[in-house]
Amino acid sequence: MSSLDELQALLGEPVGRQPSPDDWNEVEQYVGSALPGDFKTFLNAYGSGAISGELVVFHPRGPSPLLGRMRKTHQTFTERRDRALSFGGSAHVPYPFHPEPGGLISWGRPQW
């Protein structure tokens, strides 16, 4: 049983979507790397949305496109980290964000 099959057993059948092979090009170009295939397969099948009311994920062509959210999140958290570092503390933001080398990549968020 594939990972997607296991998720379908938990979440139900996905709504019919027609993903384009080009959906991920801009996102992967921005990240500088291919994203995991199972991540893309899941989002191509289910699209953007909340999973079990806990985790929100975004598809590149969803109502809140992934690339725009990535850019905004990376900018916001980089500014917060830079501010914390300027005051001598980074305990609450210990890792850099993309596009810094080794930076974290935003791909979803908790359901508020």
Buried (B, 14 or more C-beta within 10 A) or exposed (E): EEEBEEBBEEBEEBEEEEBEEEBBEEBBEBBEEEBEEEBBBBBBBBBBBEBEEEEBBBBBBBEEBBBEBBBEBBEEBBEBBEEBEEEEEBEEBEEBBBEEEEBBBBBBEEEE
